[in-house]
Amino acid sequence: MSDGSSFYITTPIFYVNDVPHIGHAYTEVAADVLARWHRQSGDKAWLLTGTDEHGQKILRTATANGVTPKEWADRLVETAWKPLLKTVNIANDDFIRTTDERHEVNAQKFLQHLQTEGHIYTGEYEGYYCVGCEEYKPTTDLVDGTGEDAGVLVCAIHSKPVELLHEKNYFFKMSAFADRLLALYEENPNFVQPESARNEVISFVKRGLSDLSISRSSFDWGIKVPWDESHVVYVWFDALLNYITAAGYGQDDEAFASRWPATHIVGKDILRFHAVIWPAMLMAAGIAVPKQVFGHGWLLVGGEKMSKSKLTGIAPSQITDTFGSDAFRYYFMRAISFGQDGSFSWEDLSARYQAELANGFGNLASRVIAMVVRYCDGEVPAGGDPTEADLGIQATEKRVTDAAAASIESLAIHEAVASVWELVDELNGYITLQEPWALAKDPASRERLETVLHTAVRGLGTLTVLLSPVIPVATGKLWSALGGTGALTEQRIDRAWDWAGGTHVTPLEPLFPRIESTVG
C-alpha cells in the first residue's frame, strides 16, 4: 500500500526534427500508465514529457525547410508532438520545451555552478560525430557503410555517415566520476533496469570513461555557455537538464525538493546518456541521482527498429483512427514485455483487439450489465450466501490486485496487465459455468441468480478500477454504467476489490465494437 510519497516519472524529451511514430507513443503510454497507477495508489505522481529543440540536427532540418529553428520547433510541437498526447490519451502534468525560458535560464545556472566548482575545462577534441545521435562516436559504435556509403564509416544506429570534427570546446570532467558511478550501480542494483541494461552500463563504465565535450562553436542554435557566448551547450547536456529545470531547479526549491528524484523511462538506445552522463552531472552538482533509469526495448517492424528514414515509422493515428486509443494502449502494454524488444504487426493487433478486448473484456461487461438490467430491472442484487465458486472470484480479485501492484513496482507493466486479465478470464468462465440465464428461468433459483449477478458485478467493478490506467476511455464508460461512486480516477487501485459499488446499472454500448475493415 502506498505511503503517499512522491512519484516523479519522465519520458525522454523527443527531438523535433520529425513527427512522432508509434515508438515514441509507446514510451509515452508506458510512463502514463505508471503515473496513473501511482496516482490511484495514493502517491503524489507527476508525469513530465516534452521536446528537445536545440542542436545541429534541428538547425539543418529547419534550414532545409526554409524556416528558422525556432519556427520549425514551434510548428512541430503544436502540430505533431502535443497532439500525440491527445491521440494516445496521456495525462501528463507538465510539458517542457528546451526553448522555454525556465529551462534555458536554469540550465545556464547549472552549468555555471559546475564551472565554478572546477568540473569544466577547455580542451580540443577530434572525433567522429553522428548528427542523428548528436553524439561523438567511438569506433566501436561505427560500421562500414554499404551501397552509396561504401568506403565510409556509418553510425550503427542510423546507418548514416559520421562526420570527422575537430573543435576547441569546453569539457566536463566525467572521467573523475567512474568509481562513484560503479559504486552506485553496485550499491543500488535497481538504479539501472532491466538487468540486461544494467550489465551493459556497468561494462561500458568499466572500460573507462572519457571527459565529455559539452559545448559547440561551429553553430549557434542552442543555449549559450554563460561565461562564453561564442559557444552553445552540447545538446545532450542541455536536454538532460530538463528533468530538473521542469521540476523547479533554480527557481522553486520547494517544488524541486518535493518531486526529485525521478524515475526515467527511456529507450535503450539513449540508455548511456541517462545512466552514465546524467548521474555524473548530478554528482558534480551535489544533487541526488535519479531514483531509477529504465531502458525499454525497441519496437520492431519487419525485424527492424522503427525509423522514419527507413520508412518503417507508423504514425500512432494510423492505429487509433481505427482501433481507438484504448486499444493502442492495451496492445503495447500487453503484447510486449516491457524492457525487451517487441515486434509490431497489424495482424497481432487486430487479433488481440477482437479476442481480448472485444470478446474477452468488452463482451463480459456487456453480458453482466445486460443480465442485471434484464433479470433485476437494473438493480444490483445483494445476493445470498456465497458458494465456493463465488468465494473463488473474490479471492482472485484480491490476488490479482496484489500481483499487479507488485509488477508495477518493478515496472513490469505487461505482467501487471496479464495478472488483471486472469480475472477477466475467470469471470467469463464463472458466468459460463453458473449459467445465470438458466437460473433466471427457475423461480426457485432466484437467490442463486442474484448471488451470481452480485458476484459478477463486483468482479467487473474490480476490473474497471484495475484497468483504468491502461484503458481509461472504456473503463470510464463502464464505471458510469456500473453506477460507481465518485470519480473512477479517485478509486484506490491497491484496494480495487473493495470498490465503492453503485446500486443501479444502466445499459452499456459495446466498449470495443467489431471492426470489419482490413487494416495495415
C-alpha positions in Angstrom: 0.0 0.0 0.0 1.2 3.5 -0.8 2.5 5.8 1.8 1.6 8.9 -0.2 5.1 9.5 -1.3 6.3 11.4 -4.4 6.4 9.5 -7.7 8.1 11.7 -10.4 8.2 9.9 -13.7 9.6 11.2 -17.0 9.7 10.3 -20.7 12.7 11.4 -22.7 12.1 14.7 -24.3 11.7 14.0 -28.0 13.6 15.5 -30.8 11.5 17.7 -33.1 13.3 17.1 -36.3 10.4 14.9 -37.5 6.9 13.8 -36.5 6.3 11.1 -33.9 5.8 7.4 -34.6 4.4 4.6 -32.5 7.8 4.0 -30.8 7.5 7.5 -29.2 3.9 6.8 -28.3 4.9 3.5 -26.7 7.2 5.3 -24.3 4.6 7.9 -23.5 1.9 5.3 -22.8 4.2 3.3 -20.5 5.0 6.3 -18.4 1.4 7.4 -18.4 0.2 4.0 -17.2 2.7 4.1 -14.4 1.8 7.6 -13.4 -2.0 6.9 -13.4 -1.4 3.7 -11.4 0.6 5.6 -8.7 -1.9 8.4 -8.6 -4.7 5.8 -7.8 -2.4 4.2 -5.2 -2.3 7.5 -3.3 1.1 8.7 -4.4 1.8 12.3 -5.5 2.5 11.3 -9.0 3.9 13.8 -11.5 4.5 13.0 -15.2 6.8 15.1 -17.3 7.2 14.9 -21.1 8.4 17.4 -23.7 10.6 18.2 -26.6 14.3 18.6 -27.3 14.7 21.6 -29.7 18.4 22.6 -29.9 21.3 21.1 -31.8 22.7 20.7 -35.2 20.1 18.3 -36.5 17.3 20.7 -35.8 19.2 23.5 -37.4 19.8 21.6 -40.5 16.2 20.3 -40.7 14.9 23.9 -40.3 17.3 25.3 -42.9 16.3 22.6 -45.4 12.6 23.6 -44.9 13.3 27.3 -45.2 12.5 28.4 -41.7 14.3 29.3 -38.5 15.0 26.6 -36.0 12.5 28.1 -33.5 9.8 28.4 -36.2 10.4 24.8 -37.1 10.2 23.7 -33.4 7.1 25.7 -32.8 5.4 24.2 -35.8 6.3 20.6 -34.9 5.4 21.0 -31.2 1.9 22.4 -32.0 1.0 20.2 -35.0 2.6 16.9 -34.0 4.1 16.4 -30.6 1.4 17.9 -28.4 -1.4 16.3 -30.5 0.3 13.0 -29.9 -0.6 13.2 -26.2 -4.3 13.5 -27.1 -4.0 10.8 -29.7 -2.9 8.2 -27.1 -4.7 9.8 -24.1 -1.7 10.9 -22.0 -2.5 12.7 -18.7 0.8 14.5 -18.3 1.3 17.1 -15.6 3.9 19.2 -17.4 5.3 19.7 -20.9 8.8 21.1 -21.1 10.5 22.6 -24.2 14.2 23.2 -24.1 13.5 26.6 -25.7 11.4 27.6 -22.6 13.0 30.4 -20.7 12.6 28.4 -17.5 14.8 25.7 -19.0 17.4 27.9 -20.6 18.0 30.2 -17.6 18.3 27.4 -15.1 20.4 25.2 -17.4 22.8 28.0 -17.5 22.8 28.2 -13.7 23.6 24.5 -13.5 26.5 24.9 -16.0 27.8 27.9 -14.2 27.8 26.0 -10.9 29.8 23.2 -12.4 32.3 25.7 -13.9 32.7 27.5 -10.6 33.3 24.2 -8.8 36.1 23.3 -11.2 34.4 20.5 -13.1 34.8 22.1 -16.5 37.9 22.9 -18.5 38.9 24.0 -22.0 40.3 21.5 -24.5 40.4 20.3 -28.1 38.6 17.3 -29.5 38.7 15.4 -32.7 36.3 12.6 -33.4 33.6 11.0 -35.4 30.2 12.8 -34.9 26.8 11.4 -35.7 24.4 14.3 -36.2 21.4 11.8 -36.0 22.5 10.8 -32.4 24.0 14.3 -31.7 27.0 12.4 -30.2 30.7 11.8 -30.8 31.0 8.1 -31.6 33.8 5.7 -30.6 34.9 3.5 -33.4 33.2 0.5 -31.7 29.9 2.2 -32.4 30.6 2.5 -36.2 30.3 0.1 -39.0 31.5 0.1 -42.7 29.0 1.7 -45.0 27.3 -0.2 -47.9 25.9 0.8 -51.2 26.3 4.5 -51.8 28.0 4.8 -48.4 30.6 2.1 -49.2 34.1 3.1 -48.1 33.0 5.4 -45.3 32.1 4.8 -41.6 28.4 5.0 -40.7 26.6 5.1 -37.3 25.5 1.6 -36.3 22.1 3.0 -35.2 21.2 5.4 -38.0 23.2 3.7 -40.8 24.3 7.2 -42.0 27.9 8.5 -42.5 29.5 10.2 -39.5 31.5 13.4 -39.7 35.1 13.9 -38.6 35.1 17.0 -36.5 37.9 19.0 -34.8 36.8 21.6 -32.3 38.1 23.6 -29.3 35.4 23.0 -26.7 34.6 23.1 -23.0 34.8 19.7 -21.3 33.1 18.1 -18.3 35.4 16.0 -16.1 33.2 13.0 -16.4 36.1 10.5 -16.1 36.5 11.6 -12.4 33.2 10.0 -11.6 33.8 6.5 -12.9 34.4 5.0 -9.5 31.4 6.7 -7.9 29.2 5.5 -10.8 30.3 1.9 -10.4 29.7 2.1 -6.7 26.2 3.4 -7.4 25.4 0.5 -9.7 26.8 -1.9 -7.1 25.0 -0.5 -4.1 21.7 0.1 -5.9 21.1 -2.7 -8.3 17.7 -1.3 -9.3 19.2 2.1 -10.4 19.5 0.8 -13.9 17.0 -1.8 -15.1 16.2 -4.2 -16.7 19.2 -6.4 -15.8 20.5 -6.5 -19.4 20.6 -2.7 -19.4 22.4 -2.6 -16.0 25.0 -5.1 -17.3 25.6 -3.1 -20.4 26.1 0.2 -18.5 28.5 -1.4 -16.0 30.5 -2.9 -18.8 30.7 0.4 -20.5 31.9 2.3 -17.5 34.4 -0.4 -16.6 36.1 0.1 -20.0 37.0 3.6 -18.9 35.2 7.0 -19.2 36.5 9.9 -21.2 35.8 13.5 -20.4 32.7 14.9 -22.2 32.8 17.7 -24.7 29.9 19.9 -23.6 30.0 22.8 -26.0 30.0 23.6 -29.7 31.3 26.6 -31.5 30.6 25.7 -35.1 26.9 26.7 -35.0 24.8 28.9 -32.7 21.4 27.1 -32.3 21.5 26.3 -28.6 21.8 27.6 -25.1 24.8 30.0 -24.7 27.6 28.9 -22.4 27.1 31.6 -19.7 30.8 32.6 -19.5 31.5 32.4 -23.2 28.7 33.2 -25.7 30.8 32.1 -28.6 29.9 28.5 -27.6 26.5 26.8 -27.2 25.8 24.0 -24.8 26.1 20.5 -26.2 22.6 19.4 -27.0 22.5 16.3 -24.8 24.0 18.2 -21.8 21.2 20.7 -22.3 18.5 18.2 -22.8 19.2 16.0 -19.8 18.8 19.1 -17.6 15.1 19.3 -18.5 14.3 16.7 -15.8 15.3 19.1 -13.0 14.5 22.5 -14.7 10.9 21.4 -15.1 10.8 20.2 -11.6 11.8 23.5 -10.1 15.6 23.5 -10.0 17.0 27.0 -9.8 13.6 28.7 -9.4 11.4 26.8 -6.9 13.4 24.9 -4.3 10.2 23.7 -2.5 8.7 22.1 -5.6 12.1 20.6 -6.6 12.5 19.1 -3.2 9.0 17.6 -3.3 9.5 15.9 -6.7 13.1 14.9 -7.2 14.5 12.3 -7.7 12.7 10.9 -10.8 12.1 7.6 -12.4 13.3 7.9 -16.1 11.7 5.8 -18.8 14.0 5.8 -21.9 14.6 3.8 -25.0 17.7 1.5 -24.7 19.5 3.5 -27.5 19.8 6.5 -25.1 20.5 4.5 -22.0 24.1 5.6 -21.6 23.2 9.3 -21.6 20.8 8.7 -18.8 22.6 6.1 -16.7 26.2 7.4 -17.1 26.4 11.0 -18.2 23.3 12.3 -16.3 24.2 10.8 -12.8 27.8 12.1 -13.2 26.5 15.6 -13.9 24.3 15.5 -10.9 27.1 14.1 -8.7 29.2 17.0 -9.8 26.5 19.5 -8.9 25.8 17.9 -5.5 22.3 16.9 -6.5 20.7 13.4 -5.8 20.9 11.0 -8.7 17.7 9.8 -10.2 15.7 7.1 -8.4 15.9 4.8 -11.4 16.7 4.6 -15.1 14.7 2.0 -17.0 15.7 1.3 -20.6 12.9 -0.3 -22.6 13.3 -2.2 -25.8 12.7 -1.2 -29.4 9.6 -1.6 -31.4 10.4 -3.7 -34.4 8.6 -3.6 -37.7 9.7 -6.3 -40.2 12.5 -7.1 -37.9 14.0 -3.6 -37.9 13.9 -0.8 -35.3 11.2 1.7 -36.0 12.6 4.5 -38.2 11.2 7.3 -40.4 14.3 7.3 -42.5 13.9 3.6 -43.3 10.1 4.1 -43.9 9.2 1.7 -41.0 7.7 4.6 -38.9 4.0 4.2 -38.3 2.0 7.2 -37.1 0.0 6.5 -33.9 -3.1 7.9 -35.6 -2.9 5.1 -38.2 -3.8 2.8 -35.3 -6.1 5.0 -33.1 -8.2 6.1 -36.1 -9.4 2.5 -36.5 -9.0 0.8 -33.1 -9.1 3.8 -30.7 -6.6 5.0 -28.1 -7.6 2.3 -25.5 -6.7 -0.5 -27.9 -3.4 1.2 -28.7 -2.5 1.5 -25.1 -3.7 -2.0 -24.2 -1.9 -3.7 -27.1 1.5 -2.2 -26.5 1.3 -2.7 -22.7 0.2 -6.3 -23.0 1.8 -7.7 -26.1 5.4 -6.5 -25.4 7.4 -7.5 -22.4 8.4 -4.0 -21.0 12.2 -3.8 -21.2 12.6 -6.2 -24.2 12.3 -5.6 -27.9 8.9 -6.3 -29.4 7.6 -6.8 -32.9 4.5 -4.9 -34.0 2.2 -6.4 -36.6 -1.3 -5.3 -37.8 -2.4 -8.9 -37.7 -1.5 -9.4 -34.0 -3.1 -6.0 -33.1 -6.3 -7.0 -34.8 -6.4 -10.5 -33.3 -5.8 -9.2 -29.8 -8.4 -6.5 -30.2 -11.0 -9.0 -31.2 -10.1 -11.8 -28.8 -9.0 -10.0 -25.7 -10.7 -6.6 -25.8 -14.0 -7.1 -27.7 -14.7 -10.8 -26.9 -12.9 -11.1 -23.6 -13.4 -7.9 -21.6 -16.0 -5.9 -23.7 -18.4 -8.9 -24.0 -18.0 -9.7 -20.3 -19.0 -6.1 -19.4 -22.0 -6.1 -21.8 -23.3 -9.5 -20.7 -23.1 -8.8 -17.0 -24.8 -5.4 -17.2 -27.4 -6.7 -19.7 -28.4 -9.6 -17.3 -28.7 -7.2 -14.3 -31.0 -5.0 -16.5 -33.0 -7.9 -17.8 -33.3 -10.0 -14.7 -33.2 -7.4 -11.9 -34.5 -4.3 -13.6 -31.1 -2.7 -13.3 -30.9 -3.0 -9.5 -27.7 -4.6 -8.3 -28.8 -7.6 -6.1 -27.4 -8.1 -2.6 -27.1 -11.8 -3.2 -27.2 -14.7 -0.7 -24.6 -16.9 1.0 -21.6 -17.3 -1.3 -20.6 -20.7 -2.6 -17.1 -21.9 -3.1 -17.3 -20.6 -6.7 -18.3 -17.1 -5.6 -15.6 -17.0 -2.9 -13.1 -18.1 -5.6 -13.9 -15.0 -7.6 -13.4 -12.8 -4.5 -10.1 -14.4 -3.8 -9.0 -13.8 -7.4 -9.9 -10.2 -7.2 -7.6 -9.7 -4.2 -4.8 -11.9 -5.6 -4.6 -10.1 -9.0 -4.8 -6.7 -7.3 -1.8 -7.5 -5.2 0.1 -9.2 -8.0 -0.5 -6.3 -10.4 0.7 -3.8 -7.8 3.9 -5.8 -7.3 4.5 -5.9 -11.0 4.0 -2.2 -11.3 6.5 -1.6 -8.5 9.1 -3.4 -10.7 7.9 -1.6 -13.8 6.8 -4.9 -15.4 3.7 -3.4 -16.9 3.0 -6.3 -19.2 2.9 -8.7 -16.1 0.5 -6.4 -14.3 -1.9 -6.4 -17.2 -1.6 -10.2 -17.6 -2.4 -10.6 -13.9 -5.5 -8.5 -14.2 -6.6 -10.5 -17.3 -6.7 -13.6 -15.1 -9.8 -12.1 -13.5 -11.3 -11.4 -16.9 -10.8 -15.0 -17.9 -12.0 -16.3 -14.6 -15.1 -14.2 -14.6 -16.0 -15.3 -18.1 -15.6 -18.9 -17.1 -17.6 -18.3 -13.9 -20.6 -17.0 -15.9 -20.4 -19.8 -18.3 -20.5 -22.4 -15.5 -23.1 -20.7 -13.4 -25.5 -20.1 -16.3 -27.5 -17.2 -14.9 -29.7 -17.3 -17.9 -30.8 -20.8 -16.9 -31.2 -19.8 -13.2 -33.5 -17.0 -14.3 -36.0 -19.5 -15.7 -36.5 -21.2 -12.3 -38.2 -19.1 -9.6 -36.7 -21.5 -7.0 -33.2 -20.4 -8.1 -33.8 -16.7 -7.6 -31.5 -16.3 -4.7 -28.7 -18.1 -6.5 -29.3 -16.0 -9.6 -28.9 -12.8 -7.5 -25.8 -14.1 -5.8 -24.2 -14.9 -9.2 -25.0 -11.5 -10.6 -23.9 -9.8 -7.4 -20.5 -11.6 -7.7 -20.2 -10.8 -11.4 -20.9 -7.1 -10.8 -18.3 -6.9 -8.0 -15.7 -8.6 -10.2 -16.5 -6.3 -13.1 -16.1 -3.3 -10.8 -12.7 -4.5 -9.6 -11.6 -4.9 -13.3 -12.8 -1.4 -14.0 -10.6 0.1 -11.3 -7.6 -2.1 -12.1 -7.7 -1.4 -15.9 -8.4 2.3 -15.7 -4.7 3.3 -16.0 -4.5 1.2 -19.2 -7.8 1.7 -21.0 -9.2 4.9 -19.4 -11.9 5.6 -22.0 -13.6 2.2 -21.9 -13.3 1.9 -18.1 -14.8 5.4 -17.7 -17.9 4.4 -19.7 -18.1 1.1 -17.7 -17.8 2.9 -14.4 -20.7 5.1 -15.3 -22.8 2.1 -16.3 -22.0 0.4 -13.0 -23.1 3.4 -11.1 -19.7 3.7 -9.4 -19.5 6.3 -6.5 -17.1 9.2 -7.1 -14.6 9.6 -10.0 -13.0 6.5 -11.3 -9.6 8.1 -11.2 -10.0 8.7 -7.5 -10.6 5.0 -6.7 -7.8 3.3 -4.8 -6.3 0.8 -7.2 -4.5 -1.0 -4.4 -7.9 -1.8 -2.9 -9.7 -2.4 -6.2 -11.6 -5.4 -4.9 -13.2 -3.1 -2.4 -14.5 -0.5 -4.9 -17.5 1.7 -4.0 -20.2 0.0 -5.9 -23.5 1.5 -7.0 -26.9 0.1 -6.5 -28.1 0.5 -10.1 -26.6 -0.2 -13.5 -27.5 1.4 -16.8 -27.3 -0.1 -20.3 -23.9 -0.1 -21.9 -22.9 0.3 -25.5 -20.2 -2.1 -26.8 -16.9 -0.9 -25.4 -14.9 -2.4 -28.3 -17.1 -2.5 -31.4 -16.4 -5.1 -34.0 -14.0 -3.8 -36.7 -14.8 -5.2 -40.1 -12.3 -3.4 -42.3 -8.9 -4.8 -43.1 -6.0 -2.8 -41.7 -2.4 -2.4 -42.5 
